[in-house]
Amino acid sequence: MFRNGHTLYSAKGAAGIVLIAIVCMGWLAPALGSTFWLPREGDSVVGHLQGAVAAPEDTLLDIGRRFNVGYEELKLANPGVDPWIPGDGTLVVIPSRYVLPNAPRTGIVLNLAEMRLYYFPDPMDAPRRRVITHPVSIGQVGWSTPLGTTKIIAKVENPAWYPPASIRAEAEANGEPLPLMVPAGPDNPLGTHALAFEKKGYLIHGTNKPFGLGMRVSHGCVRMYPEDIVSMFAAVPVDTAVHVVNQPVKTGWRDGVLYVEAHPVAGELELDENPVAGDAMHQVVAMTSPEQSKLIRWEQVTAVVETLTGIPYTVSDPTIVQLKLAQRVDTAVAPLDSANSQVAAAQTMPSADDGANVSLRWSRGLALWPYFLKNTRVQ
């Protein structure tokens, strides 16, 4: 019944109420991004944590691609797991809950610190709007992806690559000289599709090395999984705005509970600089009223910014009303309609035929749940 023994778990709610859903992983590979309805006004947290039981042959790279998560974000969320040999039966935390960046909810928002982009495909006046998120790779140290707002000015299928002189010089120094032009094909690092920024020389593109996805490996461009760039290429029109931000700390509300999400800083900072802790404290203060601040667990805020797992954690005590809200089982994801069929697929839910052997799966989920909590809660 299981393919490679994979099992899916999901945790949700302000109080950590458990929803355990066991799903055949064959339905989820490879993912084409996660699609969510935008939360109500004032809220900015989407998604729920998940967990995957590793098979003997799995690496974090395999699991990351299966769940549409980048390597670094998966490694940060699982500090005690060997990225190359997680081990058969190891429960790997999937960081699939997100605080939306503090940026316009239009076009594409790229947050360098978390190496993730968010695409808002629906017009502002739509009755209900979606957000689609994908992991990306960004510029390595010394080749940072520039901040600010730009736009998509061109879409190119099967692009040729013309390495600039600086990159050719670097490759020459490393003993790997590059030609003036690399044609489309399996050796082209741009992959099969590219979206060109108005800022010359910068692209969102695919890759011929997908297992480097979610790292700082590019020369300033934004790389996506091959399957992700195909869906983005089809969905994103020319003139779409692109907002590039660097927000290692994000704070947001959901159902009256405050979350803080912290990542390592993406940038060329001095080693002794640590702006994350102060930024988190300032954001929490700015987002809470005097009455709300009484429910903030400041020691939890400190723990979040010290551990830097990239997982949004609750930092406020829930009220009785919020505990009731947390008990609601809400598995709704944003559906695809015929007018927007090119948009990346929503999360796949199990079919009714997958009900066999539920008691065995449920027992296994309960047995593994303490490990899941240990690896998804700030100690």
C-alpha positions as CSV (number, residue, x, y, z in Angstrom):
1,M,0.0,0.0,0.0
2,F,2.9,2.4,0.8
3,R,5.3,3.3,-1.9
4,N,8.8,3.1,-0.4
5,G,7.2,3.0,3.0
6,H,6.5,6.8,3.0
7,T,4.0,8.2,5.4
8,L,2.6,11.7,5.6
9,Y,1.6,13.5,8.8
10,S,0.2,16.9,9.3
11,A,0.1,19.2,12.4
12,K,-2.1,22.3,12.7
13,G,-3.7,24.7,15.0
14,A,-2.8,27.2,17.6
15,A,-2.5,24.5,20.3
16,G,-0.8,21.9,18.2
17,I,-4.0,19.9,17.7
18,V,-3.0,16.9,15.6
19,L,-4.4,16.0,12.2
20,I,-2.7,12.8,11.1
21,A,-3.3,12.0,7.4
22,I,-1.5,9.0,5.9
23,V,-1.0,9.4,2.2
24,C,0.6,7.3,-0.5
25,M,3.7,9.3,-1.5
26,G,3.3,8.4,-5.1
27,W,0.6,11.0,-5.4
28,L,2.9,13.8,-4.3
29,A,6.0,13.3,-6.4
30,P,7.1,15.6,-7.8
31,A,5.1,18.5,-6.3
32,L,4.3,21.5,-8.4
33,G,4.2,24.1,-5.6
34,S,1.8,24.5,-2.7
35,T,-1.3,26.6,-3.4
36,F,-3.3,28.2,-0.5
37,W,-6.1,30.6,-0.2
38,L,-4.9,33.9,1.1
39,P,-5.9,34.3,4.8
40,R,-8.4,36.8,6.0
41,E,-7.4,40.4,6.3
42,G,-5.0,40.8,9.2
43,D,-3.7,37.3,9.1
44,S,-0.6,36.2,7.2
45,V,0.1,32.5,8.0
46,V,-0.7,29.7,5.5
47,G,-0.1,26.0,5.4
48,H,0.6,23.3,8.1
49,L,3.6,21.4,9.2
50,Q,4.0,17.9,7.7
51,G,6.3,14.9,8.3
52,A,7.6,12.2,6.0
53,V,9.0,8.8,7.1
54,A,12.3,8.3,5.2
55,A,12.9,5.2,3.2
56,P,16.3,3.4,3.2
57,E,17.4,5.0,0.0
58,D,16.2,8.6,0.8
59,T,18.3,11.7,1.2
60,L,17.0,15.1,2.3
61,L,17.5,16.1,-1.4
62,D,15.0,13.4,-2.5
63,I,12.5,14.3,0.2
64,G,12.8,18.0,-0.5
65,R,12.0,17.6,-4.2
66,R,9.1,15.3,-3.3
67,F,7.6,17.9,-1.1
68,N,8.7,21.0,-3.1
69,V,11.0,22.1,-0.3
70,G,14.6,23.4,-0.8
71,Y,17.6,21.7,0.7
72,E,18.7,24.4,3.2
73,E,15.2,24.9,4.6
74,L,14.7,21.2,5.0
75,K,18.1,20.8,6.7
76,L,17.4,23.7,9.1
77,A,14.0,22.2,10.1
78,N,15.8,18.9,10.9
79,P,19.0,19.7,12.8
80,G,19.5,16.2,14.1
81,V,19.0,14.4,10.8
82,D,21.9,13.4,8.5
83,P,21.1,15.0,5.2
84,W,22.6,12.2,3.2
85,I,21.5,9.2,5.2
86,P,18.4,10.2,7.2
87,G,17.9,6.5,8.0
88,D,15.0,4.1,7.3
89,G,12.0,5.1,9.4
90,T,13.3,8.5,10.4
91,L,10.5,11.1,10.6
92,V,11.6,14.1,8.7
93,V,9.8,17.4,9.4
94,I,8.5,19.2,6.3
95,P,8.5,23.0,6.9
96,S,5.3,23.6,5.0
97,R,3.8,26.3,7.1
98,Y,4.7,29.9,6.0
99,V,4.4,33.4,7.3
100,L,3.8,35.5,4.2
101,P,6.6,38.2,3.7
102,N,5.9,41.8,4.5
103,A,5.5,42.9,0.9
104,P,2.7,43.7,-1.6
105,R,0.5,40.6,-2.2
106,T,0.8,41.1,-5.9
107,G,2.8,39.5,-8.6
108,I,5.9,37.6,-7.4
109,V,7.5,38.1,-4.0
110,L,11.0,36.6,-3.5
111,N,12.4,36.4,0.0
112,L,16.1,35.8,-0.2
113,A,16.5,34.9,3.5
114,E,14.2,31.9,3.2
115,M,15.1,31.1,-0.5
116,R,11.4,30.9,-1.4
117,L,9.1,32.8,-3.8
118,Y,5.4,33.5,-3.5
119,Y,3.2,34.1,-6.5
120,F,-0.2,35.8,-6.3
121,P,-2.0,34.9,-9.5
122,D,-5.4,36.5,-8.9
123,P,-6.4,40.2,-9.3
124,M,-6.8,42.3,-6.2
125,D,-10.6,42.5,-6.8
126,A,-11.1,38.7,-7.1
127,P,-13.6,37.4,-4.6
128,R,-11.0,35.0,-3.2
129,R,-7.3,35.0,-3.9
130,R,-4.6,32.4,-3.9
131,V,-0.9,32.3,-3.1
132,I,1.5,29.7,-4.7
133,T,4.9,29.1,-3.1
134,H,8.0,27.5,-4.5
135,P,11.6,27.0,-3.2
136,V,14.4,28.6,-5.1
137,S,18.2,29.0,-5.2
138,I,19.7,32.4,-5.1
139,G,23.0,34.2,-5.6
140,Q,26.0,32.9,-3.7
141,V,28.0,35.2,-1.5
142,G,29.6,37.9,-3.7
143,W,26.8,37.4,-6.3
144,S,23.8,38.5,-4.4
145,T,20.4,38.8,-6.1
146,P,19.6,42.5,-6.0
147,L,16.8,43.8,-3.7
148,G,13.9,46.0,-4.9
149,T,11.0,45.9,-7.2
150,T,11.4,45.0,-10.9
151,K,9.1,43.2,-13.4
152,I,9.1,40.4,-15.9
153,I,9.9,41.8,-19.4
154,A,10.3,38.6,-21.4
155,K,9.6,34.8,-21.4
156,V,12.0,32.5,-23.2
157,E,11.5,28.8,-23.9
158,N,14.6,26.7,-24.4
159,P,17.0,29.7,-23.7
160,A,20.6,29.8,-24.8
161,W,23.0,30.9,-22.2
162,Y,25.6,33.6,-22.9
163,P,27.9,33.6,-19.9
164,P,29.1,37.2,-19.0
165,A,32.8,37.9,-18.9
166,S,32.9,37.8,-15.1
167,I,31.6,34.3,-15.0
168,R,33.8,33.1,-17.8
169,A,36.8,34.5,-16.0
170,E,35.8,32.7,-12.8
171,A,35.3,29.5,-14.7
172,E,38.7,29.9,-16.4
173,A,40.4,30.4,-13.0
174,N,38.8,27.2,-11.8
175,G,40.1,25.3,-14.8
176,E,36.7,24.9,-16.4
177,P,36.5,27.4,-19.3
178,L,33.1,28.2,-20.7
179,P,32.2,28.9,-24.3
180,L,30.7,32.2,-25.4
181,M,27.3,30.5,-25.8
182,V,25.8,27.4,-24.3
183,P,22.9,26.2,-26.5
184,A,19.6,24.9,-25.2
185,G,19.9,21.3,-24.0
186,P,20.8,19.1,-21.0
187,D,24.1,21.0,-20.4
188,N,22.4,24.4,-20.2
189,P,22.3,25.6,-16.6
190,L,19.2,27.8,-17.4
191,G,17.1,24.7,-17.9
192,T,14.1,24.7,-20.3
193,H,12.4,28.0,-19.4
194,A,13.4,31.5,-18.3
195,L,11.6,34.7,-17.1
196,A,13.7,37.8,-17.6
197,F,13.8,40.7,-15.1
198,E,13.8,44.3,-16.2
199,K,17.1,44.5,-14.4
200,K,19.5,43.3,-17.1
201,G,21.2,40.0,-16.5
202,Y,18.8,38.6,-14.0
203,L,16.4,35.7,-14.6
204,I,14.1,33.3,-12.9
205,H,14.9,30.0,-14.7
206,G,15.1,26.3,-14.4
207,T,18.2,24.2,-13.8
208,N,19.9,21.1,-15.1
209,K,21.1,20.4,-11.6
210,P,17.9,20.2,-9.5
211,F,19.5,18.6,-6.5
212,G,21.2,22.0,-5.8
213,L,17.9,23.6,-5.4
214,G,17.4,25.6,-2.2
215,M,21.0,26.7,-1.8
216,R,23.1,29.9,-2.5
217,V,24.7,28.6,-5.7
218,S,23.8,31.0,-8.5
219,H,25.5,34.1,-9.8
220,G,22.5,36.3,-8.9
221,C,19.7,34.6,-10.8
222,V,16.8,32.7,-9.3
223,R,16.7,29.0,-9.9
224,M,13.7,26.7,-9.7
225,Y,13.0,23.0,-9.9
226,P,12.5,22.0,-13.6
227,E,8.8,21.2,-13.0
228,D,8.2,24.4,-11.1
229,I,9.6,26.7,-13.8
230,V,7.3,25.0,-16.3
231,S,4.2,25.9,-14.3
232,M,5.4,29.4,-13.5
233,F,6.3,30.0,-17.1
234,A,2.8,29.2,-18.2
235,A,1.1,31.1,-15.4
236,V,3.1,34.4,-15.1
237,P,2.4,37.0,-17.8
238,V,4.9,39.6,-19.0
239,D,4.9,42.8,-16.9
240,T,4.3,40.9,-13.7
241,A,5.8,42.8,-10.8
242,V,8.7,41.1,-8.9
243,H,9.4,42.3,-5.3
244,V,12.7,41.0,-4.0
245,V,13.1,41.3,-0.2
246,N,15.5,40.0,2.4
247,Q,13.4,39.2,5.5
248,P,15.1,36.7,7.8
249,V,12.4,37.3,10.5
250,K,8.7,37.2,9.6
251,T,5.9,37.6,12.1
252,G,2.2,37.1,11.4
253,W,-1.2,36.3,13.0
254,R,-3.5,33.4,12.3
255,D,-6.8,33.0,14.2
256,G,-5.6,35.4,16.9
257,V,-2.3,33.6,17.6
258,L,1.0,35.2,16.7
259,Y,3.7,33.3,14.9
260,V,7.4,34.1,14.5
261,E,9.6,32.5,11.7
262,A,13.3,33.0,11.7
263,H,16.0,32.2,9.1
264,P,19.7,32.8,8.8
265,V,20.5,36.1,7.2
266,A,21.0,36.1,3.4
267,G,23.7,38.7,2.8
268,E,27.3,39.6,3.2
269,L,27.3,40.6,6.9
270,E,30.1,40.6,9.4
271,L,30.3,37.4,11.4
272,D,29.7,39.1,14.7
273,E,26.5,40.8,13.5
274,N,23.2,39.2,14.6
275,P,20.2,41.4,13.6
276,V,17.7,38.6,13.8
277,A,17.0,38.7,17.6
278,G,16.4,42.5,17.8
279,D,14.4,42.4,14.6
280,A,12.1,39.7,16.0
281,M,11.5,41.6,19.2
282,H,10.7,44.9,17.4
283,Q,8.3,43.1,15.0
284,V,6.4,41.4,17.9
285,V,6.1,44.7,19.8
286,A,4.9,46.5,16.6
287,M,2.3,43.9,15.9
288,T,0.7,43.6,19.4
289,S,-1.5,45.9,21.4
290,P,-0.9,46.4,25.1
291,E,-3.5,43.8,25.8
292,Q,-2.2,41.3,23.3
293,S,1.4,41.7,24.6
294,K,0.3,40.2,27.9
295,L,-0.1,36.9,26.1
296,I,3.3,36.9,24.4
297,R,5.8,34.3,25.6
298,W,9.0,36.4,25.2
299,E,11.2,33.4,26.1
300,Q,9.6,31.6,23.1
301,V,10.5,34.5,20.8
302,T,14.1,34.3,22.0
303,A,14.2,30.6,21.4
304,V,12.9,30.9,17.9
305,V,15.6,33.4,16.8
306,E,18.3,31.3,18.5
307,T,17.4,28.1,16.8
308,L,16.8,29.5,13.3
309,T,14.8,26.5,12.1
310,G,12.8,28.4,9.5
311,I,9.6,27.0,11.0
312,P,6.9,29.5,12.2
313,Y,6.2,28.9,15.9
314,T,3.5,30.3,18.0
315,V,4.8,32.9,20.5
316,S,1.5,33.8,22.2
317,D,-0.8,31.9,24.5
318,P,-4.1,30.9,22.8
319,T,-7.4,31.9,24.3
320,I,-10.3,29.4,24.8
321,V,-11.8,30.6,21.5
322,Q,-8.6,30.0,19.7
323,L,-8.3,26.5,21.2
324,K,-11.7,25.7,19.8
325,L,-10.7,27.1,16.4
326,A,-7.6,24.8,16.4
327,Q,-9.8,21.7,16.7
328,R,-11.5,22.4,13.4
329,V,-10.2,20.0,10.7
330,D,-9.7,22.2,7.7
331,T,-8.1,20.4,4.8
332,A,-9.3,22.9,2.1
333,V,-6.7,24.0,-0.4
334,A,-7.1,26.4,-3.2
335,P,-8.6,24.5,-6.2
336,L,-7.6,24.9,-9.8
337,D,-10.2,26.1,-12.2
338,S,-10.3,25.8,-15.9
339,A,-9.4,29.4,-16.4
340,N,-6.3,29.0,-14.3
341,S,-5.3,25.5,-15.1
342,Q,-1.7,26.5,-15.8
343,V,-1.3,27.5,-12.2
344,A,0.7,25.1,-10.1
345,A,-1.3,22.2,-8.7
346,A,-2.8,22.4,-5.2
347,Q,-1.8,19.8,-2.6
348,T,-3.0,16.4,-3.4
349,M,-5.5,14.8,-1.0
350,P,-5.9,11.0,-0.5
351,S,-8.7,9.2,-2.4
352,A,-11.6,7.4,-0.7
353,D,-10.0,4.1,-1.9
354,D,-7.0,4.7,0.5
355,G,-9.0,3.8,3.6
356,A,-7.7,0.2,3.9
357,N,-5.5,-0.6,6.8
358,V,-6.3,2.8,8.5
359,S,-6.0,1.4,12.0
360,L,-2.4,0.2,11.4
361,R,-1.4,3.6,9.9
362,W,-3.1,5.5,12.8
363,S,-1.2,3.4,15.3
364,R,2.1,4.1,13.6
365,G,1.3,7.8,13.4
366,L,0.6,7.9,17.2
367,A,3.8,6.0,17.9
368,L,5.9,8.5,15.9
369,W,4.1,11.6,17.0
370,P,6.3,12.3,20.1
371,Y,9.3,12.4,17.8
372,F,7.5,14.7,15.5
373,L,6.7,17.1,18.3
374,K,10.3,17.0,19.6
375,N,11.5,18.1,16.2
376,T,9.0,20.8,15.5
377,R,8.8,22.6,18.8
378,V,11.4,25.0,20.2
379,Q,12.7,23.4,23.4
